[in-house]
Structure formats: structure tokens, C-alpha cells
């Protein structure tokens, strides 16, 4: 139990670092630490396959993708941004209410913790077969919803990056072409019409 408490504290500190750190790379590295700590938690539960997948897929591939995206986007501070008044305090209030609700459920729930033998039976050592049966059986709908959520995030990120690129190049609305290319096409049309005369 003491090991789980220590790991939980480390994960909460890492999650707060993801939210509170101002540098995107530092926040991403804090997320890596959180994911690695979660993998250690899986090891303590003897779910070794889950721990390996956590390290290889999340802490490895996805976080490397995050870091590459951060470097490619060249995220810079663009100065103060206009936002709705009181939005920050509303977010703080929502965070406090959510944390209070989680703490209340965690400390006031009278149900006893499951027996370690029951946990081991359900985890089945974190084997691929047990996870596959759970994902493609009773949790199939949740599995598909996670895929839709990830796809929505990808589409939103592409739309935001494309909008930023168009505004940086000064493309007129509706053309989809940079302003310099439109000007060159206009000159070519003017020369062609002048040659016909």
C-alpha cells in the first residue's frame, strides 16, 4: 500500500506539471514521467504486459510524436491573448470542485478493497489474451469511442495548424493560395490579355 501511495503522489505531481508548466517541452517530459510511473504501478500489480505496452507505446512512440510536433510547430509566445473575462477563475473553480468530488468518492466510499487474488484473476498477469478479451468483448464500445476521440483530436490539430499557416502566408479567403502566387497569376493574365491586343 505504501508503494502505491508513493507512486500515486509522483503521478499527481507529474500530472500537475503537465498542466502548470509553461514550456511545452517541459510539460511533455512531465507527461513522460507520469506515464513511466504508471508503468511501474502496473509492474507492482504483476501486469507486466500492460507495463511494457505503457512504456513502448505511450512513453515511447506517442511522446516522441508529441515532441516532434512541438518542434515542427515552433510554438512561441505570441503575447497576451484576449479571452473571456473570468474564464480562468471558472476553470480554477471547476478544478477545485472536481478534485473535491474525487477525494470525497475515494475517502468516503465504504466498499472494501478487492482481494488480491480477485485482482490477479481479473488481470491474468496482464496477458495479451486477457486484455484482448476485455477490449473486444465487454469494452468494445469504449474502445471504438477512444478511437473516435483520437481521430477528432487529429482533425482539430490539422485544422488549427492549417488556419495558422494560411494567416501567416496572408492567403485571401476562399482562394486557398498564398497572396504572392495570386499576384503572379494576375500578372500572367494581364500579360496574356495584353499580348492578344
Secondary structure, 3 states (H helix, E strand, C coil): CHHHHHHHHHHHHHHHHHHHCCCHHHHHHHHHHHHHHHHHHHHHCCCHHHHHHHHHHHHHHHHHHHHHHHHHHCCCCCCCCCCCCCHHHHHHHHHHHHHHHHHHHHHHCCCCCCCHHHHHHHHHHHCHHHHHHHHCCCCHHHHHHHHHHHHHHHHHHHHHHHHHHHHHHCCCCCCCCCHHHHHHHHHHHHHHHHHHC
